[in-house]
């Protein structure tokens, strides 16, 4: 069979592969500690499940509009207006099959051969692959731990060429947990406006913040940057709805219409009754979000302290999301070798940093219970001391 060449341009997802391996090992009865998946260990809040059940009982099981249920699109627009100071209306919103799908459809609707997309590195591993699948060229800009893995205005300026069409911004960040301050965002926004570059702001971790860190959408500063901003988000992380597959994008009407055409010929609408659960997530009590955040805060403090006590390892303290990005360079091992050996010898699953563009690091998710984190850190210390 002769496959399309585009399938050869992108690798399989390392995070999904390692997570699957860890789950298979657990199924065999092995005592595995998994820090691999970006998935909260909490159940979806009862009120959200109840709303979906109610929708099922009411017969909301039919096809719906490709762009999403009008009630959910309105709820998203209201949320963006109220929480993020973004003046979007229903026609500026499309509901997608998860946040990842929103970004994929965006690249399909926007990027053409020859277009360049600037992506700060480390990056969420699917960003450059989506650009490649759309026949664009990812331009990776390396950042440093000293600057909390955030792109500087000077780096952004240097990366822009006449072919630049889009800048990808992720704050709070996966894999580093970095959060751009309002001042940093405003400086980046000024450059994007001056050079007339679009920006997609992936804000799926916006509610998971620590130590007084503030989330501000880059599109909220003025009308000029708002006109160039596309916001991607979803319900998976803040509401523990990973399996529900409900995300969204907000942006210019012509872009949303183009994405709706693509979605109409690929997946059609998002699961109808799941969308009514998402409405409850936005409009109902936020108590469950606060409960999860309190747990993440405690886990973050514990895991950062333990890692920085282990010789030859270090990591900055994340300001958002639920990941630590651990520098393993002093062990002398590359990230894939480190993770494979660590899983084999100590039954601990971690994600190699090479998947995110930084081979000197590994990513650990602390979206798991504190007892498992403590056990995993004991095994990590034992493993590093044995190298």
C-alpha positions in Angstrom: 0.0 0.0 0.0 1.3 3.4 -0.9 0.5 5.9 1.8 0.3 9.7 1.5 3.7 11.3 2.0 2.2 13.6 4.7 2.0 10.6 7.0 5.8 10.3 6.9 6.3 13.9 7.9 5.1 13.5 11.4 6.0 11.1 14.2 3.5 9.3 16.4 2.6 11.0 19.7 5.3 10.1 22.2 3.0 11.1 25.1 0.2 8.9 24.0 2.6 6.0 23.3 4.2 6.1 26.7 0.9 6.6 28.5 -0.4 3.5 26.7 2.7 1.5 27.7 2.3 2.5 31.3 -1.4 1.5 31.3 -0.6 -1.8 29.7 2.0 -2.5 32.4 -0.5 -1.6 35.1 -3.0 -4.0 33.5 -0.4 -6.8 33.8 -0.3 -6.1 37.6 2.9 -4.2 37.7 3.3 -1.3 40.2 3.7 1.6 37.8 3.8 5.2 38.8 2.7 7.3 35.8 3.7 10.9 35.4 3.0 10.8 31.7 -0.5 11.9 30.8 -1.7 15.5 30.9 -4.9 14.3 32.5 -6.4 15.3 35.9 -7.0 12.3 38.2 -10.3 13.8 39.3 -13.6 12.6 38.1 -15.7 15.1 36.0 -17.8 17.1 38.5 -21.3 15.6 39.2 -23.2 18.7 38.0 -21.6 18.4 34.6 -22.4 14.7 34.3 -25.9 15.4 35.5 -26.4 18.0 32.7 -25.3 15.5 30.1 -27.6 12.8 31.5 -30.5 15.3 31.5 -29.7 16.1 27.8 -29.7 12.3 27.1 -33.1 11.9 28.8 -34.4 14.9 26.8 -33.4 13.2 23.5 -30.5 15.4 22.7 -28.9 12.6 20.7 -29.3 13.9 17.1 -27.0 15.6 14.7 -26.4 19.3 15.5 -24.8 22.3 13.8 -21.3 21.7 12.7 -20.1 24.8 14.5 -21.7 23.7 17.8 -24.9 24.0 19.7 -26.0 27.7 19.8 -26.5 27.6 23.6 -22.9 26.4 24.1 -21.5 28.9 21.6 -23.3 31.7 23.5 -22.0 30.4 26.8 -18.5 30.5 25.5 -18.9 34.0 24.0 -20.2 35.2 27.4 -17.3 33.5 29.2 -14.8 35.2 27.0 -16.4 38.6 27.4 -16.7 38.3 31.1 -13.5 36.5 32.1 -11.1 37.5 29.4 -12.3 41.0 28.2 -12.6 39.6 24.6 -15.5 41.0 22.6 -16.6 37.8 20.8 -20.1 37.0 19.7 -21.7 33.6 18.8 -20.6 33.9 15.2 -17.0 34.1 16.3 -17.1 30.7 18.0 -16.8 27.1 16.8 -17.0 24.1 19.1 -14.6 21.3 18.2 -13.8 17.7 19.3 -11.3 18.8 22.0 -8.8 21.6 22.1 -6.4 19.6 19.9 -9.0 19.4 17.1 -9.6 23.2 17.3 -5.9 23.8 16.6 -5.7 21.2 13.8 -8.8 22.7 12.0 -7.2 26.2 12.5 -4.0 25.1 10.7 -6.1 23.5 7.9 -8.1 26.7 7.4 -5.2 29.1 7.7 -1.8 27.7 6.6 -0.7 27.2 3.1 2.6 25.9 1.5 5.3 28.4 2.2 3.7 29.9 5.2 5.8 30.1 8.4 4.5 29.6 11.9 6.6 30.8 14.8 6.6 28.4 17.8 8.6 29.0 21.0 10.5 25.9 22.1 9.9 23.9 24.3 6.4 23.5 22.8 3.4 21.2 23.1 4.5 18.4 20.8 1.5 18.6 18.3 2.0 22.3 17.3 4.8 21.8 14.7 3.3 18.5 13.5 0.0 20.2 12.8 1.8 22.9 10.8 3.6 20.3 8.8 0.3 18.5 8.0 -1.0 21.8 6.7 2.1 22.0 4.4 3.4 25.0 6.4 6.9 25.5 7.9 7.3 25.5 11.7 9.9 28.0 12.9 11.1 26.9 16.3 12.6 29.5 18.6 14.6 28.1 21.5 13.9 29.6 25.0 15.9 29.1 28.2 15.2 28.1 31.8 16.8 31.3 32.9 13.9 33.2 31.2 11.3 30.6 32.4 11.1 29.2 28.9 9.4 32.3 27.5 10.1 33.9 24.2 11.5 37.4 24.4 10.4 40.4 22.2 13.8 40.4 20.6 13.6 36.7 19.7 10.1 37.2 18.2 11.3 40.1 16.1 14.3 38.1 14.8 12.1 35.1 13.9 9.6 37.1 11.7 10.1 37.0 8.0 8.0 38.0 5.0 6.6 34.4 5.1 5.5 34.6 8.7 1.7 34.1 9.0 1.1 32.9 12.6 2.6 33.0 16.1 1.7 30.2 18.5 1.4 31.3 22.1 0.7 28.9 25.0 0.2 30.4 28.5 0.1 28.7 31.0 2.4 26.4 29.1 2.6 22.7 28.5 5.3 21.4 29.1 7.0 24.0 31.2 4.2 25.5 33.3 5.4 29.0 32.4 2.9 32.0 32.5 3.5 35.2 30.5 2.9 38.3 32.6 0.6 41.0 31.2 3.6 43.2 30.5 5.4 40.5 28.6 2.2 39.8 26.6 1.8 43.5 25.8 5.3 43.7 24.4 4.7 40.7 22.2 1.4 42.1 21.1 3.0 45.4 20.0 5.3 43.5 17.7 2.6 41.4 16.2 0.5 44.5 15.5 3.4 46.3 14.0 4.3 43.4 11.7 0.7 42.4 11.0 1.1 38.8 12.3 -1.7 36.6 13.5 -1.5 34.9 16.9 -3.2 31.8 18.2 -3.3 31.8 22.0 -3.8 28.3 23.5 -5.4 29.1 26.9 -6.6 25.6 27.9 -4.8 25.8 31.3 -5.9 29.4 32.1 -7.7 28.4 35.4 -4.7 26.5 36.8 -2.5 29.2 38.2 -0.3 29.5 41.4 1.4 32.1 43.6 -0.6 35.0 42.4 0.2 34.4 38.7 -2.3 36.2 36.4 -3.8 35.0 33.1 -4.5 37.7 30.6 -5.4 36.9 27.0 -3.1 38.6 24.5 -6.1 39.8 22.5 -7.5 41.9 25.4 -5.1 44.9 25.2 -6.5 46.8 22.3 -8.6 46.5 19.1 -5.5 46.1 16.9 -4.2 42.9 18.6 -7.7 41.6 19.2 -8.3 41.7 15.4 -5.2 39.5 15.0 -5.9 37.1 17.9 -7.4 33.6 17.7 -8.2 31.9 21.1 -8.1 28.1 21.5 -9.3 26.4 24.6 -11.5 23.6 26.0 -12.9 21.8 29.0 -10.5 18.9 29.5 -8.0 20.3 32.0 -9.9 22.8 34.2 -13.0 20.6 34.5 -11.5 17.1 34.2 -13.4 16.4 31.0 -10.5 14.9 29.0 -12.7 12.0 27.5 -15.6 14.3 26.7 -13.7 15.8 23.7 -15.2 19.3 23.8 -13.0 22.3 22.8 -13.4 25.6 20.9 -11.8 28.4 19.0 -12.8 32.0 18.9 -11.7 34.3 16.1 -12.6 36.4 13.1 -15.9 35.4 11.5 -14.3 34.5 8.1 -11.9 32.1 9.9 -14.8 30.4 11.9 -16.8 30.0 8.7 -13.8 28.3 7.0 -13.2 26.0 10.0 -16.9 25.2 10.0 -16.7 24.0 6.4 -13.7 21.8 7.2 -15.5 20.4 10.2 -18.6 19.8 8.2 -16.8 17.6 5.8 -14.7 15.7 8.5 -16.3 15.2 11.9 -19.5 17.2 11.7 -20.8 18.3 15.1 -19.3 17.5 18.5 -21.2 14.9 20.6 -24.5 16.6 21.2 -25.2 15.7 24.8 -21.6 16.3 25.8 -22.0 20.0 24.7 -24.8 20.4 27.3 -22.3 19.2 30.0 -19.9 21.9 28.8 -22.6 24.5 29.2 -23.0 23.5 32.8 -19.2 23.6 33.2 -19.2 27.3 32.2 -22.4 28.4 33.8 -22.5 26.3 37.0 -20.6 26.3 40.2 -16.8 26.6 39.9 -16.2 24.9 43.3 -14.8 21.7 41.7 -12.2 23.8 39.8 -11.0 25.4 43.1 -10.9 21.9 44.8 -8.6 20.6 42.0 -6.4 23.7 42.1 -5.9 23.3 45.9 -4.7 19.7 45.3 -2.5 20.7 42.4 -0.9 23.5 44.5 0.0 21.0 47.3 1.4 18.5 44.8 3.4 21.1 42.9 5.1 22.2 46.1 6.0 18.7 47.0 7.3 17.5 43.6 9.4 20.7 43.0 11.0 20.5 46.4 11.8 16.8 46.0 13.3 17.2 42.5 15.5 20.0 43.5 16.9 18.0 46.4 18.0 15.2 44.0 21.7 15.7 42.9 22.1 16.4 39.1 18.4 17.3 38.7 16.8 20.7 38.7 13.5 22.4 37.6 12.0 25.8 37.7 8.8 26.3 39.8 5.8 26.2 37.4 3.4 29.1 37.6 0.6 27.3 35.9 -0.7 24.0 34.5 0.3 20.8 36.2 3.8 19.9 34.8 7.4 20.2 35.9 10.1 20.3 33.3 13.1 18.7 34.8 16.7 19.3 33.6 18.4 15.9 33.5 21.5 17.0 31.5 23.9 16.4 34.3 23.0 12.7 34.3 24.7 12.4 30.9 21.6 10.7 29.4 19.4 11.9 26.5 15.8 12.3 27.4 14.4 9.3 25.5 17.1 6.9 26.9 16.4 8.3 30.4 12.7 7.7 30.2 12.9 4.3 28.6 15.4 3.1 31.2 13.5 4.7 34.1 10.3 2.9 33.0 12.1 -0.4 32.6 14.1 -0.3 35.8 11.8 1.6 38.2 8.4 1.3 36.6 7.9 5.1 36.4 6.5 6.7 33.2 7.8 10.1 32.2 7.8 12.0 28.9 11.1 12.7 27.2 11.8 16.3 26.5 12.9 15.6 23.0 9.1 15.4 22.2 8.8 19.0 23.2 12.0 20.2 21.5 14.3 20.0 24.5 16.4 16.8 24.8 18.0 18.0 28.1 14.7 17.7 30.0 11.9 15.4 30.9 8.3 16.3 31.6 6.5 15.0 34.7 2.8 15.5 35.3 1.7 16.0 38.9 -2.0 15.5 37.9 -1.9 12.4 40.1 -2.4 11.6 43.8 0.2 12.7 46.3 1.0 9.2 47.5 1.9 8.2 43.9 4.0 11.3 43.5 6.0 10.5 46.7 6.5 6.9 45.6 7.6 8.1 42.1 10.1 10.7 43.6 11.6 8.0 45.8 12.1 5.9 42.7 13.5 8.8 40.7 16.1 9.5 43.4 17.1 5.9 43.5 17.3 5.8 39.7 19.5 9.0 39.3 21.8 7.8 42.1 22.3 4.5 40.3 23.4 6.2 37.0 
